[in-house]
């Protein structure tokens, strides 16, 4: 099903700052880039970087390195993007106690087939799925993995692509821009954002970013599922089942978007108490909508935001 924007940029900024925006569909989602008028010539190169990342780490693009790895269980084609993304994924696996695990591709790709010929797998199929990241072996130019494995970098891929565009902009001297890849956003200068409310037209929360160069990411279980949200794409790799504790998790920090993306994915599938303990330990700001429809905002949110306004009201 169509993936909706989890966070949307304030259109008022287009008028106030007189910025230029361009949008393309890349990585199966809308990519929108905002720059000042004087920097608009760099936008096309930014989109090309996004396309290069997609050709490297997508599990859907038949020309990508990761598609080749999944098809053959080995590849000798690792480029700088695929190598870095795989190594980062191994790091995030360790940092999250195994809750960020790209080997859940054996479930998301082979069983549910999200984005393709979608289906609901049986309990026995899920139990027998090969989810074990230590079965993936990565070298600078090649990678291989054990029989039955598939990798899915969707839990950090868009954040990774945003990082690459951010790096490019900084290299060429663009310091006033916003990069949006669905729920993954980088504000190189301050910007105003609204977090989508899954249950209504009004946003959950709106805020201005407090400092330059902040990343924001949202992970939610309501935008991608098969038949019902019970079969959503956020798979707990330890239990081999879709998560049920959180509707959406938004993280805000100055760390990389790939890390934010991975941490939001991992937190989404953790037990509730462990999720909050993990978020507190890494020091990010967070806005969490739990499955009981309670909205939780971190105590440190003012470190990263200002003019925060909570629109959401749980009327149940």
N, C-alpha and C positions, 0 to 999 in steps of 0.2 A: 504494500500500500504506500501511498505518497507520504514522504516524510515532511512534516510541517516545521516551520521555524520555531524553535523553542525560545529564542530570544529575538526581539526585533529592535531595530535601531530607531531612534526618534527622528521622524521626518522633519521636525522643526529645525533640526540642526542643518538641514540642507539650505534652508532660507537664511538662518542666522550666520552661518559660517561661509555660505556661498561655495560649498564644496561640489566636486564632481563625483558622480557615482556611476559604476558600470556593473552589470550583472551577467553572469554566464552560468549554464548548468554544467558542473564538473563534479566528479566523484558522486554522481547520482543525487546531487542536491544543488540548490541555488547558492552560488558564490557571489557575494557583493563586496566591492571594494570602493571605499570613499577616500579621496585625496583632495588637497587644495588644487585649484585651477592650474597653478604653475607646475604641479607634479603629475598631471594626468597622462603624460607620455609614458610613464612607468607602469601604468595599469596593465597594458597588454602583456608585458614581460612577466608581471605578477601572475596573470592567468596562465601563461605558459609554464611557469613553475608548478602551479597546481596540477596542470595536465601531466607534467613529467612525474610528479609524485604519484598520481593515479596510475600511470603506466608502469610504475615501479612496485607499488605496494597493494594495489587493488586485488581482491580475490574474485572480482567479477569480470574485469577487463582481460580478455583472452590473450592479450599481448603483454600482460604484466609479468614481472619476475615472480611474484607470489602466486599467480595463477599457474605458472609453470611448475613451481615447487609443489603445489597441491596436486597437480595432475600426475606428476612423475615421482613424487616423494624425494626428489633431489633437483638441484639446479646448479649449473656452473655460471649463471648469469648475474650473480649479485652485483648490483651497482651501489653507489654510495648511499642512496636513499634506502634501499631495501636492507642493506647491511645495518645501517644505523637504526632503522625502525625495529628490526628483529632484536638487536642488542638492547635497545631501550626497553622493549617488551620483556626481555628476560630480567632486566633490572626492576621494572615495575612489578613483576611477578614476585620477586623477593621482598620488595618494600611493602607489598600489600598482603603478605602471608598467603600467597597463592590465589587471591581473589581476582586479580587481573591475570587472566590466562588465555593467550591467543589460541591455544590448542582446543578451545571450545568450538573451533571451526568444524570439528567432527560432528557437532550438534547443530550449529547455526547453518552450516553449509550443506552437510550431507543429509541431515535428518529434517529439520524444519524447512531448509532451503529458502530462507528469507530473501525476498527480492527476485525469486525465480519461480519454480513450480512448487509453491508453498504447500505444506501439509502438516498435520499433527502426528508426530511419531508416537509409537507405543511405549509403554513403560519399559519393556524389555529392551527395545532399541536404545533408549536413553541409558539404561543401566550398562549396556555393553559398549557404549561409545568410548573411543580411546581419547581420554583427556589426560595428558601427561606432558607437561612442557619439557621435562628432562629428556624426552624422546626427540627433541629438536637440537640439531648440532649445526653451529654457524661458524664459518670461517670468512675471511675477508672477501673471497671471490666465489664461495660455494656454500650451500646449505643442504642438509639432508634430514629426513625424519623417519620414524618408524612406521611400519605398515598400519593402516587404519587412521592415521593422523591427518588432520587438515588444520591450517592456521587461518585465522580471521583477525586482521588488524583494524577492524572497524571501530573497536573501542578506544583507539587513539589516533587513527589515521587522519581524520580531518584536523585535529589539533596539531599533528605533525606537519601537515601541509600549511596551516596558518603560520607556524613557526618559520618555515622556509621562506614564505613571502615576507614575513616580518624581518628576517635576517637580510633579505635582499633590499628592502626599503632602507634599512639602517645603513647598509653598505653604500647606497647611492645618495644618501643624505635626505631621504624623505622621513620626516619626524612628526608629521601631522597627518595621520591616516587611520582608517579603521578597516579591518579585514574580517569579513563575516563568512563562515562556512556552516550554515544551519545553526546549530547551538554552540558553535565554537567561534569566539570573537577575540580579536586583539585590538585594543585601543592604544595606539602609539601616542596619542594625545588624549585629553579627557573627552568623554562622550556620555551621552544619556542613554540608558537602556531600560527596557521593560521585559520582565520575565513573563512568558505566556501562562495564562490560566487554562488548564485543561477542561474546566467546567463552565467557562463563561467567556464573554467578550472582553471584559476588563482584564488587565494584567494582574498577576499575583502581586508583584512588587515593581516599583520603578525607582531608579536611582541614577545619580551622576557618579562616574568613577572619580575618585579623589585625586589620584596621581596619574602621571603619564606612564605609558607602557604597562598596562595591566591586561591580564587575560581573564576571560569569563567563559565558562562552559556549562552546559546543562545536559544532563542525562535523564531520560524519562521512559517509562514503560508503556505509555499510552499512544505512542506514535508509530509503533511497529510491532505487529503481532499477527498471529494466525487464528482466525475465528473469534477469539476473545482475548482480553488482556491477560488472562491466566496463562496464555501461551505467548508471552512477550519475548523480545529478542535479548533481554538482559538475563543471561544464564549464569546461575551460581555454579562454578566449575567443580566445587567440592560435592555438591548434591546432584549435579547434572539436571537441574530443573530451573524454570523461570522464577525470577525473584517476585516477592509479594509484599515487601515491607515499605517500599517507597514509590510514590507516583512520579516525583521529579526531584532532582538534586542539582542545584546551581552552585558552582564554586567560583570564587573571585580571588585572584592573587597576582603577584608579580613574577611567579615562576613560569616556566614554559607552558604553552598550551597543550603540548603533547602529554606532559605530566598531569596537568589539570584534567584533561580528557580521560586519561587512564585512571586517575584517582576517582573521578566521578563514576566511571564505569564500575570500578572495584567496590566503591562504597555502596553503590546501588544494590549489590548482591550480597552484602555482608549482613549478619544479624544486626538488629537495630543498635544495641548497646555498643557492639564492636565498631559499627560505622561511625558513631559519634566520637568514640575514643580515638579512632584513627584520624578523623577530621581535626580534632583538637590537637593531636600530636604533630600534624604537619603545618598547623598555623594558618590555614586558609580561611577566608570568609565563606560562609555557606548560608544558603536559603533552601530549606528542605520541606517538601510537601509529603507527609507520611501517608500511608495507605488508609489511615483513619481520618484523613483529610485535615489533620492538624498541621499548621504552618510553623516551622521552627527556624528562627534567624539567629545566627551566631552572635555571641557577645562582642566579638572583635570586628563586626561588620563595618564599624565606623573607621577602621584602619584603612579600608579600601574604598568606601563609598561616602557620599554626602547627599543631602536632600532625599534620603530614603523614605519612600511612602508605601505603606502596605495597603493595597486595594482589596485584598482577598478577605472574604468573610465566610467562615464555615457556618452555614445555616442549619446544618443537621443537628 
